[in-house]
Amino acid sequence: MARAPRLFVISGCSGGGKSTLLAQMAARGWAVAHEPGREVVREETARGGDGLPWENLTRFAELCVARAAADHAAALARPGATLFDRSILDAVAALERAGLPVPAAMAAELAARRYDAPVFLAPPWPELRRPDAERRLDLAAAVAEHDHLETRYPAEGYRTEPLPRLSVAERADWLEARLDALEAAA
C-alpha cells in the first residue's frame, strides 16, 4: 500500500544550513522542494525582472508563493514525504517584517495549503553564514527573520522543532530518524 503524502517544512534562519541539509536529504533519496526564493532570484536576474527582494519585495513574495503552491500541489500527487526548503508562510512573513500588506491572493494560498507538523526551524548559526548574490541578509536581519518565523508558524497552528547544530551528515541522520518516528506514529 502506498504511503500517504506528507509535507514537512524546513524553515528558519537564512544561512542556517537548510539548503545544505536538504541537498544531503535529496542525496539520500528523499523528495525535496527547493527554496522558491533562490529559484526566483536566479530567474528574475536572468530575465532582468524586478521580482527581487531588494527591488520589489511584494512581487518577489508573489512569485515565491506561486512556486511554493506549485511545489505543494506536486507533493500531494506523490506518496511519502516531501521536504520543503521554506513554505508559503515564509514569503508572507517577509512582507509582514517589512511592514507591507499581504495581498488577498497570497493570504488565500496560505490558508488553503497546509503542511504537516512539526515545522523544523534552523536556528541562527553565525559560523555557517556565507552571504552570496542570492542571499543578502546580514546576520541581524537573518536572526530577526528566524525570530519572526519562530512565532509566526505557531500562530498559524504549526508546532515547531529546532534543528540541532550538528555536522551535515549528523543533522541528516537526526532528521531521518525524526521523520521515521513521525511516519511510524501516523
Secondary structure as GFF3:
##gff-version 3
##sequence-region A 1 186
A	DSSP	beta_strand	6	12	.	.	.	ID=ss1
A	DSSP	alpha_helix	18	27	.	.	.	ID=ss2
A	DSSP	beta_strand	31	33	.	.	.	ID=ss3
A	DSSP	alpha_helix	36	47	.	.	.	ID=ss4
A	DSSP	alpha_helix	57	76	.	.	.	ID=ss5
A	DSSP	beta_strand	81	85	.	.	.	ID=ss6
A	DSSP	alpha_helix	88	97	.	.	.	ID=ss7
A	DSSP	alpha_helix	104	112	.	.	.	ID=ss8
A	DSSP	beta_strand	119	122	.	.	.	ID=ss9
A	DSSP	three_ten_helix	126	128	.	.	.	ID=ss10
A	DSSP	alpha_helix	139	155	.	.	.	ID=ss11
A	DSSP	beta_strand	160	162	.	.	.	ID=ss12
A	DSSP	alpha_helix	168	185	.	.	.	ID=ss13
###
